[in-house]
Amino acid sequence: MEQQATPVTLDALLTHIDDAVCVLNRNREFVYFNPAAERLTGFRASELLGTGCKCTAVTDCKDEQGRSLAGRLCPGLDVLSGEVASRKQRLVLTTKDGESHTVQAVYTGLGNVDGKPEYLIVVLRDVAEEAAQEAQWLRTISELREEVERLRQQLRDRYGFAGIVSRSPRMQVVLERIRAACNNSSPVLICGEPGTGKEMVARTIHCNGLQKNAPFITFSVSATAPERIEAELFGYTPGSIPGTTAGCTGLYLAADEGTLFIKDVDRLPASTQVRLLQAMQERAVRPIGSTQATPANVRIIASTTRSVEELVSSGALREDLYYRLNVITIEVPALRLRKEDIPLLLEHFVRQHNGESTRQVSEIAPEVWAALSAHDWPGNVRELQNVIESAFVASSGSVLLPEVVNLAGGSSRHGKGNGENEAVSLDDILCDTERRAILTALRRARGQRSMAAKFMGISRSRLYRRMEALGIASKKDLQ
């Protein structure tokens, strides 16, 4: 004999579900309260049903911002009035024991009297775990934003104007050009020998310019295989490049709203120069294999190791592209033409390594100053940086000694026959040496000039005169 299924009543279903369910009449009095509602609120159904007890006397509801939802602010009133069929609201519910629970409330009308619901069904689901997870996500997002801003600030500190260490008149001209470039989005052409710091200049412009919160993308023409240059720069569609199945966005489009720094722009193939000029003029880029151009607002900063005159006369760069890039031109001088910057650069690099190493160099031997000043620096600032790094790790102690300073090549490459390129004078070397000695004594004396004078075996008045003559006037000089 076939067994008949036992009929399931609505009351039996609502008794066994995990969601809290309560029903209110038009006077907002409880007419139903299931066991899950008892567990959630702490009230028993017998305390509420048939007693005329209203929900406002039992529950203290607030939204997630802590604003009360009692009285006329209750989301269920819109349903009871017939304005909406249902409402959903996340709220914080205070239980009988005074505990707070974050719940998701769904209000639905039941029955119909004169076009308005006769009852209000309220379904409450405890979403405390979800709320805690969302709060954690929000904290994580906030922390990530703070980290991004911290990293951006580090970039601004590193590539701010203070990051370009110089007192050379030639470099002051460069700084003025950089400041001008920061106030607009025009293309920039940076010329200078290898190692002069062209990328440093490009990053300084970006980090202090209108695009500072957007990407800074670097593309080295010399480091890219000739057959890959156009694809890397402009991207390609799937299957358009032999041996590839996926597509590539390209660096130009990746730099949208930001800066694309192209190293050795004069080495771009002629066809790529045409496409670059077209992309700059149309503010759009068309990947290889595509018939559609994608808008791209990109600031181009290009660099070359050739001088402006050589760039024009050699024909390495198309004339139309040259004039498009030549809106702002910055020529970074070689280090041999601004040797007065060597002491500042040396201090900068030593301070940098002091911060990254357990070894602390606080003094530089006078012979080191003389050797650095006499060197021709064919590798420019990069060579100086490498020399200091090599000397830093080659020995120990607080004094940088001449025997660990390895200057390769001598000073014969550029200096012959040109007064601009000759080593600095003996007076300059002596002034730099004296300045370093005074600074070292002041650091040992923690800024106390009388004690520094004793360390050096001179009178205070003489120390004051020499400090004034050498431009040592503030605590900033001791940092």
C-alpha positions, 0 to 999 in steps of 0.5 A: 500500500502506497504511503501518503506524504504528511502535509507540511503546514506553513507554521511547521516550515517557519518553525524550522527555518533559520531566518527570524520571521515575525508578522505585524498588523497595521497597528504594528502589533505582533501577531506571529513570532517564530522560534528563530526570532526568539533566538535572535531577539531574546524575547519569547513569543508568549511575551509579545503575541496577544498582548498588544505589544508593538515592535517599537516597544521591543526592538531598538533599530538603527541603520549602519551609521547609527541613526534610529529607525524607530517611529516614522523612520521605520522602512516597513511603513512604506510597505504598510502604506502601499507605496512599495511592495517590499523594502530591504534594509540592513540594520543593527538590532538591539536584543532583550539582553542589550546585545547588538546584531547586524541583520538584513531585514526584508519587509513584505506586505500580506493581504489587501484592505483598500489597496493596502497590506493588512499585515507586514511580514518581516524576515530578519537574517543575521549578517554579522559575519558578512558585515564584519567581513565587509568592514575588514574589506573596507579597512583593507581598502583604506590601508591599501589607499594609504599605502599607495599614497605613501608610495606616491609620496616616496616617489615625490620625495625621491623625484621631487626637485630636492632629489636633483642634487646640484649647485651648478649654474648649468643645472639651474637652467635644467631645473627651470626647464623641468619646472616649466615642463611640470605645468603642462602636458606638452612633449619633452625631449631630453638630451644628454650623454649616457649616465647624466640622469635623463630618466631622473629628469623624466621621472621628476617631471612626471611626479611633479606634473599634471600626470603624477597620479597616473602611470609612468611607463618606460620603454627602452628602444635600445633594449628591445629587439628591432622586430619587436619594437612596434609590437611592444609599443603599440600592441597587437591583436590575437594572431596578428604576430607570427608565433603568438595566439594572445593579444597585447595592449602595448605600452602606449595604451598602458600609459593612458592619462600618464607618461610614456618615457621613450629612451633612445627615441632616435633609434626608433625605425622610420616606420615606427616614428611615423606611427608614434607621430600619428598616435601623438597627433590623433591622441589614439593608437591602433594596435597591429592587426586592428582596424580600430584606433583606441583613444589614448591621452599620453604625454611623451617624454623622449630621451637621446644621447645625441645633442640637438644639433647632431639629432637634426643634422644626422637625420636619425629622427624624422623632422616632423617627429623632431618638431613635435617632440621639441616643444620643451627641450632639456639638455642635461650637462655632463658631470665634467661640466659641473664638477662643483656638484661632485661634493653634493652628489658624493654626500647624497650617495653616501647618505643613501648607502648609510641608510641601506647598510649597517656601515656608516660613513661619516668622513671622507679622506681629503685624497678622495676629494682630490681624486674625484675632482680630477677625474673626467667622469666619462660615465657621468653621474651613474659612474660616480654612483657606481664608484661610491657604491663599490667603495662603500662595500669594499671596506669597513670603518667610518672613513671613506679611504682613497685606496677603495675608490676605483676610478677607471680610465683616467681623465683623457677622454674629453678634457684635452684642448677644451678649457671647459672640460679641464679638471677644477682648479686647486683652489676649488679642490682646497675649498671643497676639502676645507668645507668637508672638514668643517662639516665633519667637525660640526657633526662630531660636535653635534652642531656646537661651533665652539667644540667644533673649533676645538676639534679643528685646533682653530679659534671660534672667530676663524671657524665662523669666518670660514663657515660664512665664506664657504656657505655653511650657515644652517643646520640643513648643511649638517644633515 
